Amino acid sequence: MIIRRNISFRMKDTHSTVFVVDDDSSVRDGLVDLISSVGMTAKAFTSAQEFLQHKRQNAPACLVLDVRLPGLSGLDLQRQLGQSGHSIPIIFITGHGDIPMSVRAMKEGAVEFLTKPFRDQDLLDAIHQALKTDGAACEQRAKATELRRRYDSLTPRERQVMQSVIAGMLNKQIASELGTSEVTVKMHRGQAMHKMRAESVVELLRMAETISINPAGTSHTKV
């Protein structure tokens, strides 16, 4: 049951998608109606397995998820998504919640754990927070994809020079390391900076950290 009371929502989230997974058709339809009523896009699924078959786009989204589902439970779905690297902000809803269950859900990253009946506004507030979080994650993923595309456009030698530059090596040192001239190193360095669209070595270093490119001579891997 959903308690409707003084609904307000931030319309800047209207480009986002809210996924709903609940095996109770009346609850599922009610949630879709509520979400749609504030201008949001809602997509409903009857089971965790059905949701897993849906291919998610790189756009802000969140998941309103029932804890108890036939087959794979809501908590099991949360864990599976996290382990597979396809995490999404989750708002749990349940009519049979208990403290250990809510603690487990929150420890594994749930945005909220709502027990039925709950107010519409509480759910909408949780959705807003979830979409804000995922919006930032989407921007980061898009940025990383673009930086990776730029890095892939570098020649093997430009990549070597870039890795040496972000390691703090001078052109003279890089030339000695690679067995080439300082003029050639300057050329490759300029090309790498241009292709990466970096205006400084500091910016280039930040780009490399974003896509986990290691400086030359290190074995560090960004987690």
C-alpha positions in Angstrom: 0.0 0.0 0.0 1.2 3.5 -0.9 0.0 6.5 1.2 -0.5 9.5 -1.1 0.2 12.8 0.6 1.4 16.2 -0.7 3.5 15.0 -3.6 6.2 17.3 -4.9 9.1 16.5 -7.2 12.1 18.0 -9.0 11.3 18.0 -12.6 15.0 18.1 -13.7 14.9 14.3 -13.1 12.3 13.8 -15.9 14.8 12.5 -18.4 15.7 9.6 -16.1 14.3 6.1 -15.9 12.9 4.4 -12.8 12.8 0.6 -13.0 10.2 -1.1 -10.8 10.5 -4.8 -9.9 7.5 -6.2 -7.9 5.5 -9.4 -8.5 2.3 -7.8 -7.1 0.6 -6.3 -10.1 -1.5 -3.8 -8.0 1.6 -2.5 -6.3 3.6 -2.5 -9.5 0.9 -0.6 -11.4 0.5 1.9 -8.5 4.2 2.6 -8.5 4.3 3.1 -12.2 1.3 5.5 -12.0 3.0 7.5 -9.2 6.3 7.8 -11.0 4.6 8.7 -14.3 2.4 11.3 -12.6 5.5 13.4 -11.9 6.7 13.2 -15.5 9.2 10.4 -15.0 9.6 7.3 -17.2 8.9 4.1 -15.4 9.6 0.6 -16.6 8.1 -2.4 -14.7 9.2 -6.0 -14.3 7.6 -8.9 -12.5 10.8 -10.6 -11.5 14.5 -10.2 -10.9 15.2 -12.5 -13.9 13.1 -10.4 -16.2 14.9 -7.2 -15.1 18.3 -8.8 -15.7 17.4 -9.5 -19.3 16.8 -5.8 -19.9 19.8 -3.9 -21.4 20.4 -0.7 -19.5 21.5 2.4 -21.3 24.1 4.8 -19.9 21.6 7.3 -18.6 20.5 8.1 -15.0 18.3 5.4 -13.5 17.4 3.7 -10.3 15.6 0.6 -9.2 12.6 0.4 -6.9 12.8 -3.2 -5.8 10.6 -5.5 -3.7 12.6 -7.6 -1.2 10.6 -10.8 -1.6 10.3 -12.0 -5.2 9.7 -15.4 -6.8 13.0 -17.0 -7.7 15.9 -14.5 -7.2 15.1 -12.3 -4.3 15.6 -8.5 -4.2 18.6 -8.8 -1.9 20.1 -11.5 -4.1 19.6 -9.3 -7.2 21.3 -6.4 -5.4 24.3 -8.6 -4.6 24.4 -10.0 -8.1 24.3 -6.6 -9.7 27.1 -5.4 -7.5 29.3 -8.4 -8.2 28.8 -8.1 -11.9 29.8 -4.4 -12.0 26.3 -3.4 -13.2 25.4 -1.6 -10.0 22.4 0.8 -9.9 21.0 2.8 -7.0 18.3 0.7 -5.3 15.3 1.6 -3.2 13.9 -1.4 -1.4 10.2 -1.7 -0.6 8.7 -4.5 1.5 5.7 -5.4 3.5 7.7 -7.9 5.6 10.9 -6.1 6.5 13.0 -6.7 9.6 16.1 -5.0 11.0 18.7 -7.6 9.8 17.3 -7.4 6.3 17.4 -3.6 6.2 20.9 -3.6 7.6 22.1 -6.0 4.9 20.5 -3.9 2.2 22.0 -0.6 3.4 25.4 -2.1 4.0 25.5 -3.2 0.4 24.6 0.2 -0.9 20.8 0.6 -0.9 19.6 4.2 -1.0 16.6 3.5 1.1 14.6 0.7 2.7 10.9 1.5 2.9 8.3 -0.6 4.7 4.8 -0.6 3.3 2.7 1.4 3.8 4.9 4.4 3.0 4.2 7.9 1.8 4.6 8.8 -1.8 6.8 11.7 -0.9 9.2 9.4 0.9 9.6 7.3 -2.1 9.9 10.2 -4.5 12.6 11.8 -2.3 14.5 8.5 -2.3 14.2 8.3 -6.1 15.5 11.9 -6.5 18.6 11.0 -4.3 19.2 7.8 -6.2 19.0 9.5 -9.6 21.3 12.3 -8.5 23.8 9.7 -7.5 23.5 7.7 -10.7 23.5 10.9 -12.8 27.0 11.6 -11.4 28.1 8.0 -12.1 26.8 8.2 -15.7 28.8 11.4 -16.3 31.9 9.7 -14.9 31.3 6.7 -17.1 30.8 8.9 -20.2 33.9 10.8 -19.4 36.0 7.7 -19.0 34.6 6.3 -22.3 35.6 9.4 -24.1 39.1 9.5 -22.5 39.6 5.9 -23.3 38.7 6.6 -27.0 41.2 9.4 -27.1 43.9 7.2 -25.5 43.2 4.4 -28.0 43.9 6.9 -30.8 47.5 7.4 -29.7 50.2 5.5 -31.4 52.2 3.0 -29.3 55.1 5.4 -29.1 52.8 8.3 -28.1 51.5 6.1 -25.3 55.0 5.3 -24.1 55.9 9.0 -24.0 52.6 9.9 -22.3 53.2 7.3 -19.6 56.7 8.6 -19.0 55.4 12.2 -18.9 52.9 11.4 -16.2 55.6 9.6 -14.3 57.3 13.0 -14.0 60.2 12.3 -16.4 61.8 15.1 -18.4 62.0 15.0 -22.2 65.8 14.3 -22.0 65.2 11.4 -19.6 62.4 10.0 -21.8 64.7 10.2 -24.9 67.4 8.3 -23.1 64.9 5.7 -21.9 63.4 5.1 -25.3 66.7 5.4 -27.3 65.6 8.3 -29.4 66.2 12.1 -29.7 64.8 14.8 -27.5 63.2 16.5 -30.5 61.3 13.3 -31.3 60.1 13.0 -27.8 58.9 16.6 -27.9 57.0 15.7 -31.1 55.3 12.6 -29.6 54.6 14.5 -26.4 52.9 17.3 -28.3 50.8 14.8 -30.3 49.8 12.9 -27.2 48.7 16.2 -25.4 46.8 17.3 -28.5 45.0 14.0 -29.0 44.1 13.7 -25.3 43.1 17.4 -25.4 45.1 18.1 -22.3 46.4 21.6 -21.7 48.9 20.7 -19.0 50.7 17.7 -17.5 48.5 17.9 -14.4 45.4 17.6 -16.6 47.0 14.7 -18.5 47.8 13.0 -15.2 44.1 13.3 -14.1 42.9 11.9 -17.4 45.3 8.9 -17.0 44.0 8.3 -13.4 40.4 8.3 -14.7 41.1 5.5 -17.1 43.7 3.7 -15.0 46.7 4.3 -17.1 49.9 3.7 -15.1 52.9 6.0 -15.3 56.0 4.4 -16.9 58.0 2.2 -14.5 55.1 1.6 -12.1 52.9 -1.4 -11.4 50.1 0.5 -9.7 46.6 -0.3 -10.8 43.7 1.9 -9.9 40.9 0.1 -8.2 
